[in-house]
Amino acid sequence: MRPAALIYNPRSGRQRHAQVLAALLATLRAGGLDVEPVPTAFPGQAAALARERRQSAEVVFAFGGDGTAREVASGLMGGPAALGVLPGGTANLLALALGLPRDPVAAAAALLTLPARPFDVGLAGGVPFLMMVSAGLDAVLLAALNTRLKWLFGKPAIAGQGLREWWRYPYPALEVTADGERLEASFVSVSNISYYAGAYRLAPAARTDDGRFDLVLFRGTGRAATAAFALDVIRARHVRRRDVEIRQAREVSLAGPAGAPAQVDGDVCQERLPLSVRFSPERLLVLAPDPLPGETR
């Protein structure tokens, strides 16, 4: 049997982890993997646990939310072990981008059939990310969100806090430098995947292996323009807006009000603005279709 590890966050999402974990282990072992279950004891530990196993394991699975997947990925960068994503959190946006089933056991069965493919990893300052880094209203929302309410109530808690922040946010200008060109926006997403905040294709042409970020810049200000932009994102019409620009870049810097937050992969970034964004020189392998759903060669 091939060596593997399953790192899981017992506090992520609201699933009954004992039963789901048993089903995951049974599925993976039936597929020929000798899986070591590895629980995390505190936030941030998943990276160290993955790093300890990146040479000995063929695959290291991350069972939890997008934050758990990001931590495990950061520990695997530069090693031969591949990342397997098992959705078990609130948003599970990375699993969606990889075309995996929402059910973690079904995702485990699917991963057994998929190849290990290269996956670009971004760095927001020194913080690795897989999906996106953004600044603006969404980052302020996450910074203000009560993490216990998010754990208890999930997306409704996020939506409620979002309405409060949308009403009182001052929409300051953000300075964006993309490959040396200076730009301005009230919201910017530096995207490695096409999806954002659910099944919404914010950066529809983004690829995870092309060495380029897809920048989405929204230049509207105020509550009405922001609400209209959000509605157009939901309806996949935002790319036609005159106050939206989408472009590619290899290196980006973000600046705004001193100490303003940024978000990485759905969590508040440990580093604040100003922030430099670039790709890590270390490779990451991920079990995923090649190409991903929505990507073209």
Secondary structure, 3 states (H helix, E strand, C coil): CEEEEEEECCCCCCCCHHHHHHHHHHHHHHCCEEEEEEECCCCCHHHHHHHHHCCCCCEEEEEECHHHHHHHHHHHCCCCCEEEEEECCCCCHHHHHCCCCCCHHHHHHHHCCCCEEECCCEEECCEEECCEEEECHHHHHHHHCCHHHHHHHCHHHHHHHHHHHHHHCCCCCEEEEECCEEEEECEEEEECCCEECCEEECCCCCCCCCCCEEEEEECCCCHHHHHHHHHHHHCCCHHHCCCEEEEEECCEEEECCCCCCEEECCEECCCCCCEEEEECCCCCEEECCCCCCCCCC
